[in-house]
Amino acid sequence: MVSDISMPGNKDGFELAALLKCRSPNCKIVLMSGYFQQKNKPNEDVPILLKKPFEANKLFQALQ
């Protein structure tokens, strides 16, 4: 799943990622934002975060 962190409504990308992980634990999740910066290295519990703008190859690498 690829999603922005900021979304309309009352859920954000992190909440969406948590819901998806509960339903499909093996799903690959990539979140993106122009405002958020990842402080720690991603692990199984933390989605990969891409800072916008990014090049297509960065998204491709994140999905591998």
C-alpha positions in Angstrom: 0.0 0.0 0.0 1.2 3.5 -0.8 -0.5 6.4 1.0 0.1 10.0 2.0 0.4 10.6 5.8 -2.1 13.5 5.5 -5.5 12.4 4.4 -9.0 14.0 4.5 -11.2 12.8 7.3 -10.3 11.7 10.7 -7.6 9.1 9.9 -4.0 9.6 8.8 -1.6 7.4 6.9 -0.2 5.9 10.2 -3.7 4.8 11.3 -4.5 3.4 7.9 -1.2 1.5 7.9 -2.0 0.0 11.4 -5.4 -1.1 10.2 -4.0 -2.8 7.1 -1.2 -4.5 9.2 -3.9 -6.1 11.4 -5.8 -7.4 8.4 -2.8 -8.3 6.2 0.4 -8.5 8.3 2.6 -9.3 5.3 1.5 -6.3 3.3 4.3 -3.8 2.3 3.4 -0.3 3.4 5.0 3.0 2.1 3.9 6.3 3.5 4.8 9.7 1.9 4.7 13.3 3.0 6.2 16.6 2.1 6.3 17.6 5.8 7.2 14.5 7.8 10.8 13.3 8.2 11.6 9.8 9.4 13.9 9.8 12.5 14.6 6.1 12.8 15.4 3.3 10.4 12.2 1.5 9.2 11.5 -1.9 10.7 8.6 -4.4 10.5 6.4 -2.3 12.7 7.2 1.1 11.2 6.2 1.9 7.6 8.8 3.2 5.1 8.5 6.9 4.8 9.3 8.8 1.7 9.7 12.6 1.7 8.0 14.3 -1.2 9.1 15.1 -3.8 10.8 11.9 -4.6 12.0 10.2 -7.8 10.1 7.2 -9.1 13.1 4.9 -8.4 12.9 5.7 -4.7 9.3 4.5 -4.6 10.3 1.4 -6.6 13.1 0.7 -4.1 10.8 1.1 -1.2 8.4 -1.4 -2.6 11.0 -4.1 -3.1 
